[in-house]
């Protein structure tokens, strides 16, 4: 503001109109240059829907930007509910005018609720564990160890969507059954606080036949971001001596979306829990390995999410170790199991014919060592990305504003493909 006032004062101090015009040109020149630069940047990092506006291909007769739901999602959160109610009322009136007696089509969200967790999810997890999912190569991120814990982590970046993570955690003196119950026990997660991000949980549905559960979670995020809400379904299969635990986000029409906490739709976090030989070399299967495959779209730009995950990953894993030991002591003392832990005991048994019956797939997902990252300009990159996080998370102006902020920051630091 001081710069603008001083510039206006210089214009008024000019004795001639020509001098005042020159001063105004000097003042307006940078503004026009900034506006032109903004237009160029906005076009260079335009969102996908804007690119479709000028696309010449007509293979999709109804592009996403042609739907009311798409444009509603671009509005600020405080305007979405009234517009959505109006659109819903209009759609209902149009359906009532139809002459045919066919049943009305259900929303995709309601239809998808019936899918929950099925055989295809087990097949996908099995292929991830066996490295036969055909995805990109895994890049090794870190390798850490404690006296009774060994940890390794990998990451890979698909062409679309958030980064995917794989980790191997080996707990000494633990068996797969108690580790299975430990990770499925939501009540102990909160009471012991080994997962200090979980601040609310509620079981919405459960199946006593398959052990499938639908759970409502709210997780705490840093102060500059709103908390996140998850509707997840989970189910456990037993294949041989290993447990395949699938957890993923599912639709839920019974819980309306809110501005805060923000709903996370894309969520996948699944484990393979199995007994392994102890690194102490005693020859017995006295240790337990947890192979985790995780990815989610938290509503944070992927590059910034990668930095946050990398920085907080080991700290989170270190809290699991004392939590598991406390859980083992509680089990040894005879404390009763919670309802969620009891549900983890209901597994779907899978025979060896399942593995032999899977279709042949030679695609491999290799694991490679992490690339060395240049150290120069690291501080500047963190400053730019941190500023983008703080600025975007304080705004509530829909997707477009935040996309521009994070797009400019990501391009500036030049690390689209590296962490």
C-alpha positions in Angstrom: 0.0 0.0 0.0 2.9 2.4 0.8 4.4 1.8 -2.6 1.1 2.6 -4.4 0.6 5.8 -2.4 4.1 7.0 -3.1 3.6 6.3 -6.8 0.4 8.3 -6.9 2.1 11.1 -5.1 4.8 11.2 -7.7 2.2 11.5 -10.5 0.5 14.4 -8.7 3.8 16.2 -8.2 4.5 16.4 -11.9 4.1 20.0 -13.2 3.1 19.0 -16.7 0.5 16.6 -18.2 3.3 14.9 -20.2 5.3 14.2 -17.0 2.2 12.9 -15.3 1.5 10.6 -18.2 5.0 9.2 -18.1 4.8 8.5 -14.4 1.4 6.8 -14.9 3.0 4.7 -17.7 5.8 3.7 -15.4 3.2 2.8 -12.7 0.9 0.8 -15.0 3.6 -0.9 -17.0 4.5 -3.5 -14.3 0.8 -4.0 -13.6 0.1 -4.8 -17.3 3.2 -7.1 -17.4 2.0 -8.9 -14.3 -1.5 -9.3 -15.8 0.0 -10.7 -19.0 2.2 -13.0 -17.1 -0.8 -14.2 -15.1 -2.7 -15.0 -18.3 0.3 -17.0 -19.6 0.7 -18.9 -16.4 -3.0 -19.6 -16.1 -3.1 -21.0 -19.7 0.1 -23.0 -19.2 -1.3 -24.7 -16.1 -4.9 -24.7 -17.0 -7.0 -27.5 -15.4 -8.0 -30.5 -17.5 -11.6 -29.3 -18.0 -10.4 -26.0 -19.5 -8.3 -28.0 -22.0 -11.4 -29.9 -23.0 -13.1 -26.7 -24.0 -10.7 -26.2 -26.9 -10.1 -29.8 -27.7 -11.0 -30.8 -31.2 -11.7 -34.4 -30.5 -15.4 -35.3 -30.1 -15.1 -38.8 -28.9 -17.0 -37.9 -25.7 -20.5 -36.6 -26.5 -21.0 -35.4 -22.9 -17.8 -34.0 -21.5 -17.5 -33.5 -17.8 -17.7 -29.7 -18.0 -21.1 -30.0 -19.6 -22.7 -31.3 -16.4 -24.2 -29.2 -13.7 -22.5 -31.4 -11.0 -19.1 -30.4 -12.4 -19.7 -26.7 -12.3 -21.3 -27.0 -8.9 -18.1 -28.5 -7.5 -16.2 -25.4 -8.7 -18.3 -23.1 -6.5 -17.2 -22.1 -3.0 -18.4 -24.5 -0.3 -21.0 -22.1 1.1 -22.8 -22.0 -2.3 -22.7 -25.7 -3.2 -25.5 -26.8 -0.9 -28.2 -24.3 -2.1 -27.3 -25.0 -5.8 -27.3 -28.8 -5.1 -30.7 -28.7 -3.5 -32.2 -26.7 -6.4 -30.7 -29.1 -8.9 -32.0 -32.1 -7.0 -35.5 -30.6 -7.0 -35.4 -30.0 -10.7 -34.2 -33.5 -11.5 -37.0 -34.9 -9.3 -39.6 -33.0 -11.2 -38.3 -34.1 -14.5 -38.4 -37.7 -13.5 -42.0 -37.5 -12.4 -43.0 -36.3 -15.9 -41.7 -39.4 -17.6 -44.5 -41.6 -19.0 -42.6 -44.9 -18.9 -43.0 -47.1 -15.9 -39.4 -48.1 -15.7 -37.6 -47.7 -12.4 -35.6 -44.6 -11.8 -31.8 -44.9 -12.1 -30.0 -44.7 -8.8 -27.1 -42.3 -8.3 -23.7 -43.7 -8.9 -22.8 -43.2 -5.2 -25.8 -45.3 -4.0 -25.1 -48.0 -6.5 -21.4 -48.2 -5.6 -22.3 -48.7 -2.0 -23.4 -52.3 -2.8 -20.0 -53.2 -4.1 -18.2 -52.8 -0.7 -15.1 -55.0 -0.8 -15.1 -58.1 -3.0 -13.0 -60.7 -4.8 -11.5 -58.2 -7.2 -10.0 -56.3 -4.3 -8.4 -59.4 -3.0 -7.0 -60.2 -6.5 -5.6 -56.7 -6.7 -3.9 -56.9 -3.3 -2.5 -60.3 -4.1 -0.9 -59.0 -7.3 0.5 -56.0 -5.4 2.1 -58.3 -2.8 3.5 -60.6 -5.6 4.7 -57.6 -7.6 2.5 -58.6 -10.6 0.2 -55.7 -10.8 1.9 -54.2 -13.8 2.5 -50.8 -12.3 5.5 -48.5 -12.4 8.8 -49.4 -10.7 9.0 -48.8 -6.9 11.6 -46.3 -5.8 13.2 -47.0 -2.4 12.7 -44.2 0.0 14.2 -45.2 3.3 15.3 -48.1 5.5 15.3 -47.8 9.3 15.6 -50.2 12.2 15.0 -50.4 15.9 15.9 -53.3 18.2 12.6 -55.0 17.6 11.5 -53.4 14.4 12.8 -53.2 10.8 11.2 -50.8 8.3 11.6 -50.2 4.6 9.5 -47.9 2.4 9.1 -47.4 -1.4 7.2 -44.9 -3.6 6.0 -44.8 -7.2 4.3 -42.1 -9.2 1.6 -43.3 -11.6 0.7 -41.2 -14.6 -2.5 -40.1 -13.0 -3.5 -39.9 -9.3 -1.5 -39.5 -6.1 1.7 -41.2 -5.3 1.5 -44.8 -4.1 3.5 -46.2 -1.2 4.7 -49.6 -0.2 6.3 -50.5 3.1 7.6 -53.5 4.9 7.5 -53.5 8.7 8.8 -56.5 10.6 7.9 -56.8 14.2 10.0 -59.1 16.3 8.2 -61.4 18.8 4.8 -61.0 17.3 2.4 -63.3 15.5 0.0 -62.4 12.6 -3.2 -62.9 14.6 -2.3 -60.3 17.2 -1.0 -57.8 14.6 -4.2 -58.3 12.6 -6.3 -57.5 15.7 -4.0 -54.6 16.6 -4.5 -52.8 13.3 -8.2 -53.5 13.2 -8.9 -52.3 16.7 -10.2 -48.7 16.3 -11.0 -48.4 20.0 -7.4 -49.1 21.0 -6.1 -46.7 18.3 -7.7 -43.9 20.1 -7.3 -45.0 23.7 -3.6 -45.7 23.3 -3.1 -42.8 20.9 -0.5 -44.7 18.8 -2.4 -43.3 15.8 -2.6 -39.7 17.1 -4.2 -38.5 13.9 -7.5 -40.5 14.5 -9.9 -38.3 16.5 -13.2 -40.0 15.8 -14.5 -43.4 14.7 -17.8 -45.0 14.4 -18.9 -48.4 12.9 -21.7 -47.8 10.4 -22.3 -51.3 9.2 -20.9 -54.8 9.8 -21.4 -58.2 8.3 -21.2 -61.2 10.7 -20.7 -63.6 7.8 -17.8 -62.0 5.9 -16.4 -59.7 8.6 -16.9 -56.7 6.2 -17.2 -53.4 8.1 -18.0 -49.9 7.0 -16.4 -47.3 9.3 -16.6 -43.5 9.6 -13.2 -41.9 10.5 -12.1 -38.3 11.1 -8.4 -37.7 11.1 -6.6 -34.6 12.4 -4.5 -32.6 9.9 -2.0 -29.8 10.6 -3.4 -26.4 11.7 -3.2 -24.9 8.3 -5.5 -27.6 6.8 -9.0 -28.8 7.8 -9.5 -32.2 9.2 -10.3 -35.1 6.8 -13.2 -37.4 6.9 -13.1 -41.0 5.6 -15.9 -43.5 4.9 -14.0 -46.8 4.6 -14.9 -50.5 4.1 -12.5 -53.2 5.2 -12.5 -57.0 4.9 -9.9 -59.7 5.7 -9.1 -62.9 3.8 -6.9 -65.7 5.0 -4.8 -67.3 2.3 -2.5 -70.0 3.7 -0.9 -68.5 6.8 -1.2 -64.9 5.7 -4.0 -62.4 6.2 -4.9 -60.1 3.3 -6.6 -57.0 4.7 -8.3 -54.7 2.2 -9.3 -51.2 3.3 -10.6 -48.6 0.9 -12.8 -45.6 0.6 -16.4 -46.2 -0.3 -19.5 -43.9 -1.0 -22.0 -43.3 1.7 -25.2 -41.5 1.0 -26.4 -41.7 4.6 -23.7 -39.3 5.8 -23.9 -35.9 4.1 -20.8 -34.1 3.0 -19.7 -31.1 5.0 -17.3 -28.3 4.4 -15.3 -29.3 7.5 -14.0 -32.0 7.8 -13.4 -32.5 4.2 -14.4 -35.9 2.7 -11.6 -38.0 1.2 -13.0 -40.2 -1.5 -9.9 -41.8 -3.0 -8.4 -43.9 -0.2 -6.6 -47.2 -0.3 -4.7 -48.8 2.5 -4.3 -52.6 2.5 -2.0 -55.0 4.2 -0.6 -58.5 3.9 0.3 -59.8 7.4 2.4 -62.9 7.6 4.9 -64.7 9.8 8.5 -64.4 8.8 11.9 -65.6 10.1 13.4 -63.4 12.8 16.4 -61.4 11.8 18.1 -62.8 14.9 18.7 -65.9 13.0 17.1 -68.4 15.4 15.4 -70.2 12.5 11.9 -69.8 13.7 9.0 -67.8 12.4 8.9 -65.6 15.5 8.6 -62.3 13.6 5.6 -60.8 11.7 5.9 -58.8 8.5 3.3 -56.2 7.5 3.4 -55.3 3.8 1.4 -52.1 3.4 0.1 -50.5 0.1 -1.3 -47.1 0.6 -2.4 -44.1 -1.4 -5.0 -41.4 -1.0 -6.1 -38.0 -2.4 -6.1 -35.7 0.6 -7.0 -32.7 -1.4 -3.4 -31.5 -1.1 -1.2 -31.1 -4.2 0.6 -34.3 -4.9 4.1 -32.7 -4.7 3.5 -31.1 -1.3 1.8 -34.3 0.0 5.0 -36.3 -1.0 7.1 -33.9 1.1 4.9 -34.2 4.1 4.6 -37.9 3.9 8.3 -38.4 3.6 9.1 -36.1 6.5 6.5 -37.7 8.8 6.7 -41.4 7.7 9.3 -42.6 10.1 7.9 -40.7 13.1 4.5 -42.4 12.5 6.1 -45.9 12.3 8.1 -45.4 15.5 4.8 -44.8 17.4 3.4 -48.1 16.2 6.1 -50.2 18.0 5.2 -49.2 21.6 1.5 -49.3 20.7 1.8 -52.9 19.6 3.8 -53.9 22.7 1.1 -52.3 24.9 -1.6 -54.2 22.9 0.3 -57.5 23.5 0.4 -56.7 27.3 -3.3 -56.0 27.4 -4.0 -59.2 25.6 -1.8 -61.2 27.9 -3.5 -59.6 30.9 -6.9 -60.9 29.6 -8.5 -57.6 28.7 -11.6 -58.1 26.6 -11.4 -57.5 22.9 -13.3 -54.6 21.4 -16.0 -55.1 18.8 -13.8 -54.0 15.9 -11.1 -56.5 17.0 -13.7 -59.3 17.2 -14.8 -58.4 13.7 -11.2 -58.9 12.6 -11.5 -62.5 13.6 -14.2 -63.1 11.0 -12.1 -64.0 7.9 -12.9 -65.4 4.5 -10.8 -68.5 4.0 -9.3 -68.9 0.5 -7.9 -72.2 -0.7 -4.8 -72.8 -2.8 -7.0 -73.1 -5.9 -7.5 -69.4 -5.8 -3.8 -68.7 -6.5 -3.7 -71.4 -9.2 -6.9 -70.0 -10.7 -5.6 -66.5 -11.2 -5.0 -65.6 -14.8 -1.4 -65.6 -15.9 0.1 -62.1 -15.8 3.8 -61.6 -16.4 3.8 -57.9 -15.7 6.3 -57.0 -13.0 6.7 -54.0 -10.7 10.4 -53.6 -10.1 12.0 -52.1 -7.1 14.8 -49.7 -7.6 17.0 -47.7 -5.3 16.1 -44.1 -4.6 17.7 -41.5 -6.9 20.1 -38.9 -5.4 18.3 -35.6 -5.0 20.3 -32.3 -5.6 20.8 -30.4 -2.4 21.1 -26.9 -3.9 18.0 -24.6 -3.7 16.4 -27.1 -1.3 15.6 -24.3 1.2 14.0 -22.1 -1.5 11.9 -25.0 -2.7 10.5 -25.7 0.8 9.8 -22.0 1.3 7.8 -21.8 -1.9 5.9 -25.0 -1.3 5.2 -24.1 2.3 3.9 -20.7 1.3 1.6 -22.3 -1.2 0.2 -24.7 1.4 -0.5 -21.9 3.9 -2.1 -19.7 1.2 -4.3 -22.3 -0.4 -5.5 -23.9 2.8 -6.7 -20.6 4.1 -8.8 -20.0 1.0 -12.2 -21.5 0.4 -12.9 -20.4 -3.2 -13.3 -23.8 -4.8 -10.9 -25.8 -7.0 -9.8 -23.2 -9.5 -8.0 -20.8 -7.1 -6.2 -23.6 -5.3 -5.2 -25.3 -8.6 -3.6 -22.1 -9.9 -1.7 -21.5 -6.6 -0.3 -25.0 -6.4 0.3 -25.2 -10.1 2.5 -22.1 -10.1 4.4 -23.3 -7.0 5.0 -26.7 -8.4 6.3 -25.4 -11.7 8.5 -22.9 -10.0 10.4 -25.4 -7.9 10.8 -27.7 -10.9 10.2 -31.0 -9.2 7.2 -32.5 -10.9 8.8 -35.9 -11.1 11.1 -35.8 -8.1 10.5 -35.5 -4.4 
